[in-house]
Amino acid sequence: MRSLLIFSLLGLIPTLMGVALLLQSSITPDTTVIAMGATALFSLLAGLALLIGNFGHVRRLARFASLIAAGRGKEAQRLSKRAPAELHQLEQSVRTLAAEADKGKRNFAELVARVKQHTTKMQALKEKLKRESVLRAYLARYVGNDVIEQMILSQQEDPLKNERTEATLLFADIRSFTTLSENMSPEDIIAMLNEYFDAMVGIIFKHNGILDKFVGDELMAVFPSRTDKIAAALDAIHTAQEMQENIGRLMQDRNTRGFPVFQVGIGINTGNVVVGNVGAKNRMDYTVIGDTVNVAARLEQIAEGQEILVGEQTRNYCKHAILMREKGEISVKNRTEPVKCYEVVKKITGFK
């Protein structure tokens, strides 16, 4: 309104000054001067009316633009049809810019939402990788990398769930360990066992076995028959053969260094077992139990140094690939029937 008042004064002041001069002078205006004055006054009033009308349009357009800037475009009313075409063009340009800005705003919101989703996924992946890293470090003390990979990639919620399955068990024990250790210091006994176990566990992992436990100088390994029963039995026998070969080289080295030497007996058996977590609430042990385990332990007990004894099911699975000879029958605690056992026939290079 202030601007409109200023424009009005700028038009009226010259007109009023002209009228005042005519009244004060003795000049009598003729018809021509009066007509020109009337025409000028009419033009001024018409222009003023046009200015007042356009000023209203401009003010509504300014309000429209401010609503658009505030994100309230839906509240903006269109200009009157009487508004000049230029103002309508300006209004359309503002509306186009507002639509583009609104589209850009929606696109930005979608982009932010996607970034949030990706951030959430990345965080979940980070946590998963962290859990896998901890799990790998934990399992690496018991199983080889191939088995760890199978467990981690397993689609089962609990890859270590309790179940009844078929597996091949391997027991290995140092012969005459008690007599051997009587003449050794505790430090030397521990050093000897660590050297021996370190070599044996690596071989077990190499052939897809799982280290179940150490019991004194004895170790127990499991070869699960997850996909191929014959492959699991063969893995166990190949493990035993490589263990005996490695023990032979290890004993030669110990003899050279002047350290006590020993031999190891190995027993292997295949059959149904129960796999699961056994123990107390605050201390669990993932292990296998059953008659198959007992037979494997019994085979290891009667095996002589450097000897590998296997049960009948193991022999049936592997006889096409491994040369074995019948050793005879043995009795097993809590079994009424004797158990046939077989010796793996292979030349073992070892300390004599």
Buried (B, 14 or more C-beta within 10 A) or exposed (E): EEEBEEBBEEBBEEBEEBEEEBEEEEEEEEEEEEEEBEEBBEEBEEEBEEBEBBBBBBEBBEEBBEBBEEEEBEEBEEBEEEBBEEBBEBBEEBBEEBEEBEEEEEEEEEEEEEEEEEEEEEEEEEEEEEEEEEBBEEBEEBBBEEBBEBBBEEEEEEEEEEEEEBBBBBBBBBBEBEEBBEEBEEEEBEEBBEBBBEBBBEBBBBBBBBBBEEEEBBBBBBBBBBEEBBBBBBBBBBBBBBBBBBBBEBBBEBEEEEBBBBBBBBBBBBBEBBBBEEEEEEEEEBBBEBBBBBBBBBBBBBBEBBBBBBBBBBBBBBEEEBEBEEBEEBEBEEEEEEBBBBBBEBEBEBBE
